[in-house]
Amino acid sequence: MSGLRAARTARAWSQEHLVREIERHARQHMITVASTASLRVYVSEWENGRRTISSYYAKILRALLGITDVELGGGAQPPAPAAADGYDELIDRIDEARNVSLTMVKTFMDQTELLRTIDRQMGAASLVDQMTAHLTRLEDALTFAVLPETRRPVALALTGAATLAAWQALDVGAVERAWRHYELGKRAAQEAEEPMYLAHATAEQAYVLCDAGRPEMAVHLVREAQRLGGPGMSPRLKAWLHAAEAEICARAGLQEDCRRALDLAMRHLPAGDEARDPDMLSIFLNEGHLTRWRGNALALIGDGEAVDNLYAALETTDPTFVRASAGLHCDLAQAHLARGEHDQARKHLRQARLVASRTKSVRHRRRIEQLKQRL
């Protein structure tokens, strides 16, 4: 199957729907595309390998589907030709990397933070080009940095960006890219000598295993993440890791382990409304977030307490976490299904579908379809 066809069907889009999305994108960005009839032919020929996707249309498709050029083509990235004599260029790159200052590293981190904000409000699909370019700049800076005092700050910036890129890839259904980005994030965390970042990247990578149908293996990986974090982890990260363990245990059918991990998460969570961890900006967790997460885990194991937790979370949820609201409505649908309350489940599935369509989340769409089949 071609990469374009796989990405389209993952969103349950017909070829006609894709044509309409291309036209809508063109109107929004005031660019010119072919006629509707021609676009129908293009899409068919792109998917059947009879027409190469031009760079003009590839840019549109990347923004619509959240996938890279390599994934669009369904093939491997061709190796770049090696230069016969590249010493001058190599030295130039090393000198350039040596001049990366702490101010530049802060700029990299600020860019990651901006991409994180856009992602949680609008979804990951439209960010694939920006995220790819951001990671490339960081990887280049690290590749050509020589001394540890330069490498470690850049590596720290890279691990934060790589884990964000991995979660975005998982959200749009690009699971191999997600896995590779997590591996990149883990290597960067090791280079930076930052066990907390290594623990976070490892725990998030466990979700790839869960989505791939290996929740038992994911349980082992999230527990390994707790070990990797060591005794110096911040209390909020400890709480986050236990909450992740609870959700993954729930998906593995380990009910008592799930409840035990939820209790540990609550025990470690710092008091107060603050959600950001000053030591790990990628961690958002306060009592409101943990209530939603608790409801999610309890819904997965069919615990009746889930409904109360989830409605409490719905009343206090941060409106900027748009994509997360799709997951919350999925959780409510699952909790109502466990109680045989099908009308309420349908109501929340409709709301989840609206949000997932807005953010183009393949991950949430798949869950919606799974829950819909149970009605």
LOZAMAR-435633 format. One line per 5 residues: their letters; for each residue x, y, z of N, C-alpha, C. Coordinates in steps of 0.2 Angstrom, whole numbers, plus 2048, in hexadecimal, padded with zeros to 3 digits. Example, Ala and Ser with C-alpha at 12.3 -4.5 7.8 and 13.67 -1.06 7.14 Angstrom:
2
as = 842/7E4/827/83E/7EA/827/842/7F0/827 ~ 840/7F5/823/844/7FB/824/840/800/827
This chain:
375
msglr = 804/7FA/800/800/800/800/804/806/800 ~ 803/80B/7FC/807/811/7FC/806/815/802 ~ 80B/819/804/80B/81D/80A/805/822/80A ~ 803/825/804/7FD/829/804/7F7/826/805 ~ 7F6/820/802/7F0/81C/803/7EF/81A/80B
aarta = 7F5/818/80E/7F5/816/815/7F3/81B/819 ~ 7F6/821/818/7F4/827/81C/7ED/829/81B ~ 7EB/829/815/7E4/82B/814/7DF/826/817 ~ 7E0/81F/817/7DB/81B/819/7DC/81A/821 ~ 7E1/81C/824/7E2/81D/82B/7DD/822/82E
rawsq = 7DC/827/82A/7D7/82C/82C/7D0/82B/82A ~ 7CF/825/827/7C8/823/824/7C6/828/81F ~ 7CA/82B/81B/7C9/82F/816/7C8/82C/80F ~ 7C3/82D/80B/7C3/82B/804/7C8/82F/800 ~ 7C9/82D/7FA/7CD/831/7F5/7C9/838/7F4
ehlvr = 7C3/838/7F4/7BF/83E/7F3/7BF/842/7F9 ~ 7C0/840/7FF/7C1/844/805/7C7/847/805 ~ 7CC/843/802/7D3/846/802/7D3/84C/7FD ~ 7D0/84B/7F7/7D0/851/7F2/7CC/857/7F6 ~ 7C7/856/7F9/7C4/85C/7FD/7C8/85F/802
eierh = 7CC/85B/805/7D1/85E/80A/7D6/862/807 ~ 7D9/85F/801/7DE/863/7FD/7DB/86A/7FB ~ 7D5/86A/7F9/7D2/870/7F6/7D0/875/7FC ~ 7CE/872/802/7CD/876/808/7D4/879/80A ~ 7D9/875/80A/7E0/878/80C/7E2/87E/807
arqhm = 7E1/87D/801/7E2/882/7FC/7DF/888/7FD ~ 7D8/888/7FF/7D4/88E/800/7D7/891/806 ~ 7D8/88D/80B/7DA/890/812/7E1/894/811 ~ 7E6/891/80D/7EC/894/80C/7ED/898/805 ~ 7E7/899/802/7E7/89D/7FC/7ED/89B/7F7
itvas = 7ED/894/7F5/7F1/892/7F0/7ED/88E/7EB ~ 7F0/88D/7E5/7ED/88A/7E0/7EE/883/7DF ~ 7E9/87F/7DE/7E9/878/7DD/7E6/876/7D6 ~ 7E6/870/7D4/7E3/86E/7CE/7DB/86E/7CF ~ 7D8/86D/7CA/7D1/86C/7CA/7CF/866/7CE
taslr = 7C8/865/7D0/7C6/860/7D4/7C7/859/7D0 ~ 7C5/859/7CA/7C6/853/7C5/7CD/851/7C5 ~ 7D2/856/7C4/7D9/854/7C3/7DB/852/7CA ~ 7D9/855/7D0/7DC/852/7D6/7D9/84B/7D7 ~ 7D3/849/7D5/7D1/842/7D6/7D6/83E/7D2
vyvse = 7D8/840/7CC/7DD/83C/7C8/7E3/83B/7CC ~ 7E6/841/7CE/7EC/841/7D1/7EC/83D/7D7 ~ 7E7/83D/7DC/7E7/839/7E2/7E7/831/7E0 ~ 7E3/82F/7DB/7E3/828/7D9/7EA/826/7D6 ~ 7ED/82B/7D2/7F4/829/7CF/7F9/829/7D4
wengr = 7F9/82E/7D9/7FE/82E/7DE/7FE/827/7E2 ~ 7F8/825/7E4/7F7/81F/7E8/7F9/819/7E4 ~ 7F8/819/7DE/7FA/813/7DA/801/813/7D7 ~ 805/818/7D8/80C/819/7D6/80C/81B/7CF ~ 807/81E/7CC/807/820/7C5/809/827/7C4
rtiss = 809/82B/7C9/80B/832/7C9/80F/833/7CF ~ 815/837/7CF/819/839/7D4/816/83F/7D8 ~ 816/83F/7DE/813/845/7E2/818/84A/7E1 ~ 816/850/7DE/81B/855/7DE/81C/859/7E5 ~ 822/85C/7E5/823/860/7EB/81D/865/7ED
yyaki = 81A/868/7E9/815/86C/7EA/80F/869/7EE ~ 80D/863/7EB/807/85F/7EE/80A/85B/7F4 ~ 810/859/7F4/812/856/7FA/812/85A/800 ~ 813/861/7FF/813/866/805/80C/866/808 ~ 807/866/803/800/866/805/7FE/860/809
lrall = 800/85A/806/7FE/854/809/802/853/810 ~ 808/855/811/80B/855/817/807/858/81C ~ 805/85E/81B/801/862/81F/7FA/85F/821 ~ 7F7/85C/81C/7F1/859/81D/7F1/852/821 ~ 7F6/84E/820/7F7/848/823/7FC/847/828
gitdv = 800/84C/829/805/84C/82E/80A/846/82D ~ 80C/845/827/811/840/826/817/843/822 ~ 81C/840/822/822/842/81E/822/840/817 ~ 827/843/813/827/841/80C/829/839/80B ~ 82D/837/80F/82F/830/80F/828/82B/810
elggg = 824/82D/815/81E/82A/817/819/82A/811 ~ 819/830/80E/814/831/808/816/82C/803 ~ 81D/82B/802/81E/826/7FC/81E/81F/7FE ~ 81E/81E/805/81E/817/808/824/813/807 ~ 82A/817/806/830/814/805/835/816/80A
aqppa = 83B/814/809/841/816/80E/844/81C/80B ~ 847/820/80F/84B/826/80D/851/824/80A ~ 852/827/803/858/825/800/85E/828/803 ~ 864/825/803/86A/827/806/86D/82D/802 ~ 86F/832/806/872/838/803/879/836/800
paaad = 87A/839/7FA/881/837/7F7/887/83A/7FB ~ 88C/836/7FC/891/838/800/896/83D/7FC ~ 898/842/7FF/89D/846/7FB/8A4/843/7FB ~ 8A8/844/7F6/8AE/841/7F5/8B3/844/7FA ~ 8B3/84B/7FB/8B7/84E/800/8B3/853/803
gydel = 8B1/852/809/8AD/857/80D/8B0/859/813 ~ 8B7/859/814/8BA/85C/81A/8B9/863/81B ~ 8B9/867/816/8B7/86E/817/8B0/86F/81A ~ 8AC/86C/817/8A5/86D/819/8A4/86A/820 ~ 8A7/864/822/8A7/862/829/8A9/866/82E
idrid = 8AF/869/82D/8B2/86E/831/8AD/874/832 ~ 8AA/876/82D/8A6/87C/82D/8A0/87A/832 ~ 89D/874/831/897/872/835/89A/871/83C ~ 8A0/86F/83E/8A2/86E/845/8A3/875/848 ~ 8A6/87A/844/8A7/881/846/8A0/884/848
earnv = 89B/883/843/894/886/844/891/883/84B ~ 892/87C/84C/88F/879/852/892/87C/858 ~ 899/87D/858/89D/87F/85E/89A/886/860 ~ 897/88A/85B/894/890/85D/88D/890/860 ~ 88A/88A/860/884/88A/863/884/88C/86A
sltmv = 881/891/86C/881/894/873/87B/892/877 ~ 87B/893/87D/875/891/882/86F/895/87F ~ 870/89B/87D/86B/89F/87A/867/89C/874 ~ 86B/899/870/869/895/86A/865/88F/86D ~ 868/88B/872/864/885/874/85D/887/877
ktfmd = 85D/88D/87B/857/88F/87D/852/891/877 ~ 854/893/872/850/895/86C/84D/88E/869 ~ 852/889/869/84F/882/867/849/880/86C ~ 84A/881/872/845/87F/877/83F/883/876 ~ 840/889/875/83A/88D/874/836/88B/86E
qtell = 83A/889/869/836/887/863/832/880/864 ~ 835/87C/868/832/876/86A/82C/877/86E ~ 82C/87C/872/826/87E/876/821/881/872 ~ 822/885/86D/81D/888/869/81A/882/865 ~ 81E/87D/862/81B/878/85E/817/873/863
rtidr = 819/873/869/815/86F/86E/80E/872/86F ~ 80E/879/870/808/87D/871/803/87C/86B ~ 806/87D/865/802/87C/85F/7FF/875/85E ~ 803/870/860/801/869/860/7FB/867/864 ~ 7FB/86A/86A/7F6/868/86F/7EF/86B/86D
qmgaa = 7F0/871/86A/7EA/875/868/7E7/873/861 ~ 7EC/871/85C/7E9/870/855/7EB/869/853 ~ 7EF/866/856/7F0/85F/854/7F7/85F/850 ~ 7FA/859/84F/800/858/84C/801/858/845 ~ 7FC/857/841/7FC/856/83A/800/85C/836
slvdq = 7FE/862/838/800/868/834/807/86A/836 ~ 80A/866/83B/811/868/83E/816/864/83B ~ 815/85F/837/81A/85A/835/820/85E/832 ~ 81F/863/82D/825/866/82A/829/86A/82F ~ 826/86E/834/829/872/839/82D/86D/83E
mtahl = 82A/868/840/82D/863/844/833/860/841 ~ 832/85E/83B/838/85A/838/83E/85F/837 ~ 83C/865/835/842/86A/834/845/86C/83B ~ 841/86C/840/844/86D/847/848/868/849 ~ 846/862/849/84A/85C/84B/851/85C/847
trled = 850/85D/840/856/85D/83C/85B/862/83E ~ 859/868/840/85E/86D/842/861/86B/849 ~ 85D/868/84D/860/866/854/865/860/853 ~ 863/85B/84F/867/855/84D/86E/858/84A ~ 86D/85C/846/874/85F/843/878/862/848
altfa = 875/866/84C/879/86A/851/87C/865/856 ~ 879/85F/857/87C/85A/85C/881/856/858 ~ 880/855/852/884/850/84E/88B/854/84D ~ 88B/85A/84C/892/85E/84B/894/861/851 ~ 891/861/857/894/863/85D/899/85E/860
vlpet = 89F/861/862/8A4/85D/864/8A5/85C/86B ~ 8A5/861/86F/8A6/861/876/8A0/860/87A ~ 8A1/85D/880/89B/85B/884/897/861/887 ~ 89A/867/888/897/86D/88A/892/870/885 ~ 894/86E/87F/88F/870/879/88A/86B/878
rrpva = 88C/865/878/888/85F/876/882/85E/87B ~ 883/85F/882/87E/85D/886/878/862/886 ~ 879/868/886/873/86C/885/86F/86B/87F ~ 872/86A/879/86F/869/873/86B/862/873 ~ 86E/85D/876/86B/856/877/865/857/87B
laltg = 865/85B/881/85F/85C/885/85A/85F/881 ~ 85B/864/87D/856/867/878/853/862/873 ~ 858/85E/871/856/859/86C/851/854/86F ~ 852/851/875/84E/84C/878/847/84F/879 ~ 846/855/87B/840/858/87C/83C/858/875
aatla = 840/85B/870/83C/85B/869/83B/854/866 ~ 83F/84F/867/83E/849/864/838/845/867 ~ 837/846/86E/832/843/871/82B/846/86F ~ 82B/84D/86E/825/850/86C/824/84E/864 ~ 829/84D/860/828/84B/859/825/844/859
awqal = 828/840/85E/826/839/85E/81E/838/860 ~ 81C/83C/865/815/83C/867/810/83E/861 ~ 813/844/85D/80F/846/858/80F/841/852 ~ 814/83D/851/814/838/84C/80F/832/84E ~ 80F/831/855/80A/82B/857/803/82E/856
dvgav = 802/834/857/7FB/837/856/7F9/836/84F ~ 7FD/837/84A/7FB/837/843/7FC/830/840 ~ 7FD/82B/844/7FE/824/842/804/822/83F ~ 809/826/83F/810/825/83D/814/821/842 ~ 812/81B/843/815/817/849/81D/816/849
erawr = 81F/814/843/826/813/842/82A/81A/844 ~ 828/81F/841/82B/826/842/82B/827/849 ~ 825/826/84D/825/827/854/82A/823/858 ~ 82B/81D/856/830/818/859/837/81B/858 ~ 838/81D/852/83F/820/851/840/826/854
hyelg = 83B/82A/855/83C/831/858/83D/830/860 ~ 83A/82B/863/83B/829/86A/842/826/86B ~ 844/822/866/84B/820/867/850/826/866 ~ 84F/82A/862/853/830/862/853/834/868 ~ 84D/835/86B/84C/839/871/850/835/877
kraaq = 850/82F/877/853/82B/87C/85B/82C/87C ~ 85D/82B/875/865/82C/874/867/833/876 ~ 863/838/875/864/83F/876/864/840/87E ~ 860/83D/881/85F/83E/889/865/83A/88C ~ 868/835/889/86E/832/88C/874/836/88B
eaeep = 874/839/885/87A/83E/883/87A/844/888 ~ 874/846/889/873/84C/88E/874/84A/895 ~ 874/844/897/875/841/89E/86F/844/8A2 ~ 869/843/89F/863/845/8A2/85E/83F/8A3 ~ 85E/83B/8A9/85A/835/8AA/853/837/8AA
mylah = 851/83D/8AC/84A/83E/8AC/847/83E/8A5 ~ 84A/841/8A0/848/842/899/848/83B/896 ~ 84D/837/898/84E/830/895/848/82C/898 ~ 846/82D/89E/840/829/8A1/83A/82B/89D ~ 839/832/89C/833/834/899/832/831/892
ataeq = 838/832/88E/838/82F/887/836/828/887 ~ 839/824/88B/838/81D/88C/831/81B/88D ~ 82E/81F/892/827/81E/894/822/81F/88E ~ 823/825/88B/81F/826/885/820/821/880 ~ 826/81E/87F/827/819/87A/823/813/87B
ayvlc = 821/812/882/81D/80C/883/816/80D/880 ~ 814/813/87F/80D/814/87C/80D/811/874 ~ 813/811/871/813/80F/86A/812/807/86B ~ 815/804/870/814/7FD/870/80D/7FB/872 ~ 80A/7FF/876/802/7FE/878/7FE/7FF/872
dagrp = 7FF/804/86E/7FB/805/868/7FD/7FF/862 ~ 802/7FC/863/804/7F7/85E/802/7F0/861 ~ 7FE/7F0/866/7FB/7EA/869/800/7E6/86D ~ 805/7E9/871/809/7E6/875/809/7E9/87C ~ 803/7E9/87F/803/7ED/886/807/7EA/88B
emavh = 808/7E3/88B/80C/7E0/890/813/7E2/890 ~ 816/7E2/88A/81D/7E5/889/81D/7EC/88B ~ 818/7F0/889/818/7F7/88B/818/7F8/893 ~ 815/7F4/897/815/7F4/89E/81D/7F3/8A0 ~ 820/7EF/89D/827/7EE/89F/82B/7F4/89D
lvrea = 82A/7F7/898/82E/7FD/896/82C/803/89A ~ 826/804/89C/824/80A/8A0/827/809/8A7 ~ 828/803/8A9/82B/802/8B0/833/802/8AF ~ 835/801/8A9/83C/802/8A8/83E/80A/8A8 ~ 839/80D/8A6/83A/815/8A6/83A/817/8AD
qrlgg = 837/815/8B1/837/817/8B8/83E/815/8BB ~ 841/80F/8B9/847/80E/8BC/84D/812/8B9 ~ 84C/814/8B2/851/818/8AF/851/81F/8B2 ~ 84B/822/8B4/84A/828/8B7/84E/829/8BE ~ 84F/824/8C1/853/824/8C7/850/828/8CD
pgmsp = 854/828/8D2/851/82B/8D9/850/833/8D8 ~ 854/836/8D3/854/83D/8D3/84E/840/8CF ~ 849/83C/8CD/843/83F/8C9/83F/844/8CD ~ 83C/848/8CA/838/84D/8CD/831/849/8CF ~ 82E/84C/8D4/828/848/8D6/823/848/8D1
rlkaw = 822/84E/8CD/81D/84E/8C8/81E/849/8C2 ~ 825/848/8C0/826/843/8BC/825/83C/8BE ~ 827/83B/8C5/825/834/8C8/81D/833/8C7 ~ 819/838/8C9/812/837/8C8/810/836/8C1 ~ 813/839/8BC/811/838/8B5/813/831/8B3
lhaae = 819/82F/8B5/81B/828/8B3/816/823/8B6 ~ 814/824/8BD/80F/81F/8C0/808/81F/8BC ~ 806/825/8BA/800/826/8B7/800/822/8B0 ~ 806/823/8AC/807/820/8A6/807/818/8A7 ~ 80A/816/8AC/80A/80F/8AE/803/80C/8AF
aeica = 7FF/810/8B3/7F8/80E/8B4/7F4/80D/8AE ~ 7F5/812/8A9/7F1/812/8A3/7F3/80B/89F ~ 7FA/80A/89F/7FC/805/89B/7FB/7FE/89E ~ 7FB/7FE/8A5/7F8/7F8/8A8/7F1/7F6/8A7 ~ 7ED/7FC/8A6/7E6/7FB/8A5/7E5/7F8/89E
raglq = 7E9/7FA/899/7E8/7F8/892/7EB/7F1/892 ~ 7EF/7EF/897/7F2/7E8/897/7ED/7E3/89B ~ 7E8/7E6/89E/7E3/7E2/8A2/7E5/7E1/8A9 ~ 7EA/7E5/8AB/7ED/7E4/8B2/7EA/7E8/8B7 ~ 7E4/7E7/8B9/7E0/7EB/8BD/7E3/7ED/8C4
edcrr = 7E5/7E9/8C7/7E8/7EB/8CE/7EE/7EF/8CD ~ 7F2/7ED/8C8/7F8/7F1/8C7/7F7/7F8/8C5 ~ 7F1/7F9/8C1/7EF/7FF/8BF/7ED/803/8C5 ~ 7E9/801/8C9/7E7/804/8CF/7ED/806/8D4 ~ 7F1/802/8D4/7F7/803/8D9/7FB/809/8D6
aldla = 7FC/809/8CF/800/80E/8CC/7FC/815/8CD ~ 7F6/815/8CC/7F2/81B/8CD/7F3/81E/8D4 ~ 7F3/81A/8D9/7F4/81C/8E0/7FB/81F/8E1 ~ 800/81C/8DD/807/81F/8DE/807/825/8DA ~ 804/826/8D5/804/82C/8D1/801/832/8D5
mrhlp = 7FB/831/8D9/7F8/836/8DD/7FD/837/8E3 ~ 800/832/8E5/805/833/8EB/80B/838/8E9 ~ 80D/837/8E3/813/83B/8E1/811/842/8DF ~ 80B/843/8DD/809/849/8D9/80A/84F/8DE ~ 80E/854/8DC/80E/85A/8E0/807/85E/8E1
agdea = 806/861/8E7/800/865/8E8/800/86B/8E4 ~ 7FA/86E/8E2/7F9/874/8DF/7F7/873/8D8 ~ 7F5/879/8D5/7F2/879/8CE/7F8/879/8C8 ~ 7FE/87A/8CA/803/87A/8C5/804/874/8C1 ~ 804/874/8BB/804/86D/8B7/80B/86C/8B4
rdpdm = 80F/872/8B2/816/871/8AF/81B/86F/8B4 ~ 81F/86A/8B2/825/868/8B6/82B/86D/8B5 ~ 82D/871/8B9/833/875/8B8/839/871/8B5 ~ 83A/86B/8B7/83F/867/8B5/83E/864/8AE ~ 838/863/8AC/836/860/8A6/830/863/8A3
lsifl = 831/867/89E/82C/86C/89C/827/868/898 ~ 829/861/896/824/85D/892/81F/85A/896 ~ 820/85A/89D/81B/857/8A1/816/85C/8A4 ~ 80F/85B/8A2/80A/85E/8A5/806/85A/8AA ~ 805/85B/8B0/802/857/8B4/800/85B/8BB
neghl = 7FA/85B/8BC/7F7/85E/8C3/7F1/859/8C5 ~ 7EE/85B/8CA/7E8/857/8CC/7E3/856/8C7 ~ 7E1/85B/8C3/7DC/85B/8BE/7DE/856/8B8 ~ 7E5/857/8B6/7E7/852/8B1/7E7/84B/8B3 ~ 7E9/84A/8BA/7EA/843/8BC/7E3/840/8BD
trwrg = 7DE/845/8BF/7D7/842/8BF/7D4/83F/8B9 ~ 7D6/843/8B3/7D4/841/8AD/7D8/83A/8AB ~ 7DE/83A/8AD/7E2/834/8AB/7E0/82E/8AF ~ 7DE/82F/8B6/7DB/82A/8BA/7D4/827/8B7 ~ 7D0/82C/8B5/7CA/82A/8B1/7CB/826/8AB
nalal = 7D0/828/8A7/7D2/824/8A1/7D4/81D/8A3 ~ 7D8/81C/8A8/7DB/815/8AA/7D5/811/8AD ~ 7D1/814/8B1/7CB/810/8B4/7C6/80E/8AF ~ 7C5/813/8AA/7C1/811/8A4/7C3/80B/8A0 ~ 7CA/80B/89F/7CC/805/89C/7CB/7FE/89F
igdge = 7CB/7FF/8A6/7CA/7F8/8A9/7C3/7F7/8AB ~ 7BE/7FC/8A9/7B7/7FB/8AA/7B5/7FD/8B1 ~ 7B9/801/8B5/7B7/803/8BC/7B2/809/8BC ~ 7AD/808/8BF/7A7/80C/8BF/7A9/813/8C2 ~ 7AE/814/8C6/7B1/81A/8C8/7B3/81F/8C3
avdnl = 7B5/81C/8BD/7B8/820/8B8/7B3/826/8B6 ~ 7AD/825/8B5/7A8/82A/8B3/7A9/830/8B7 ~ 7A9/830/8BE/7A9/835/8C2/7B0/839/8C1 ~ 7B5/835/8C1/7BC/839/8BF/7BC/83C/8B9 ~ 7B9/839/8B4/7B9/83C/8AD/7B5/843/8AC
yaale = 7AF/842/8B0/7AB/848/8AF/7AE/84E/8B3 ~ 7B1/84C/8B9/7B5/851/8BD/7BA/854/8B8 ~ 7BE/850/8B5/7C3/853/8B0/7C0/857/8AB ~ 7BB/855/8A8/7B7/859/8A3/7B6/860/8A5 ~ 7B4/861/8AB/7B2/868/8AE/7B8/86C/8AF
ttdpt = 7BE/869/8B0/7C4/86D/8B1/7C9/86D/8AC ~ 7C8/869/8A6/7CD/868/8A1/7D0/86F/89E ~ 7D6/870/89D/7D9/875/89A/7D7/876/893 ~ 7D3/87B/891/7D1/87C/88A/7D6/87C/884 ~ 7DC/87D/886/7E2/87D/881/7E4/876/880
fvras = 7E2/871/884/7E4/86A/882/7DE/867/87E ~ 7DE/86A/878/7D8/868/873/7D9/860/871 ~ 7DF/85E/86F/7DF/857/86D/7DD/852/873 ~ 7E0/854/879/7DF/850/87F/7D7/84F/880 ~ 7D3/854/87E/7CC/854/87F/7C9/84E/87B
aglhc = 7CC/84D/876/7C9/847/872/7CA/840/876 ~ 7D0/840/879/7D1/83A/87D/7CC/83A/883 ~ 7CB/83F/886/7C6/840/88C/7BF/83D/88A ~ 7BD/840/884/7B6/83D/882/7B6/836/880 ~ 7BC/834/87D/7BC/82C/87C/7BC/828/883
dlaqa = 7BF/82B/888/7BF/828/88E/7B8/828/891 ~ 7B5/82D/890/7AE/82D/893/7A9/829/88F ~ 7AA/828/889/7A6/823/885/7A8/81C/887 ~ 7AE/81B/888/7B0/814/88B/7AD/813/892 ~ 7AD/818/896/7AB/817/89D/7A3/816/89D
hlarg = 79F/819/898/798/818/898/797/811/895 ~ 79B/80F/890/79A/809/88D/79A/803/892 ~ 79F/804/897/7A0/7FF/89C/79A/7FF/8A1 ~ 796/804/8A1/790/804/8A5/78A/803/8A1 ~ 78B/801/89B/785/800/896/781/806/894
ehdqa = 784/80C/895/780/812/894/782/815/88D ~ 77F/812/888/781/812/881/77F/819/87E ~ 77A/81D/880/778/823/87E/77E/828/880 ~ 780/828/886/785/82D/888/78C/82B/884 ~ 78D/825/883/793/823/880/793/826/879
rkhlr = 78D/825/875/78D/828/86E/78E/82F/86E ~ 78B/833/873/78C/83A/874/793/83C/874 ~ 797/839/879/79E/83A/879/7A3/838/874 ~ 7A0/833/870/7A4/831/86A/7A3/836/865 ~ 79D/839/864/79C/83E/85F/7A1/844/860
qarlv = 7A1/846/867/7A6/84B/869/7AD/84A/867 ~ 7AF/844/869/7B6/842/868/7B7/842/860 ~ 7B3/840/85C/7B4/840/855/7B5/847/852 ~ 7B1/84B/855/7B2/852/853/7B9/855/854 ~ 7BB/854/85A/7C2/856/85C/7C7/853/858
asrtk = 7C6/84C/858/7CB/848/854/7CC/84B/84D ~ 7C6/84C/84A/7C6/84F/843/7CA/856/842 ~ 7C9/85A/848/7CC/860/848/7D3/860/848 ~ 7D6/85B/84C/7DD/85A/84D/7E0/855/849 ~ 7DC/852/845/7DE/84D/840/7E2/847/844
svrhr = 7E0/845/84A/7E3/840/84E/7E1/839/84B ~ 7E5/836/848/7E4/82F/846/7E3/82A/84C ~ 7E7/82B/851/7E7/827/857/7E0/828/85B ~ 7DE/82D/85C/7D7/82E/85F/7D2/82B/85A ~ 7D2/82C/853/7CD/82A/84F/7CD/822/84F
rrieq = 7D3/81F/850/7D3/817/851/7CF/815/857 ~ 7D0/819/85C/7CD/817/863/7C5/818/862 ~ 7C4/81E/85F/7BC/81F/85E/7B9/819/85A ~ 7BC/817/855/7B9/812/851/7B9/80B/855 ~ 7BE/80A/859/7BE/804/85D/7B8/804/862
lkqrl = 7B7/80A/865/7B1/80B/86A/7AB/80B/866 ~ 7AA/80D/860/7A4/80D/85C/7A2/806/85B ~ 7A7/802/859/7A5/7FB/858/7A2/7F7/85E ~ 7A3/7FA/864/7A0/7F7/86A/799/7F9/86B ~ 796/7FE/868/790/801/869/78A/7FC/866
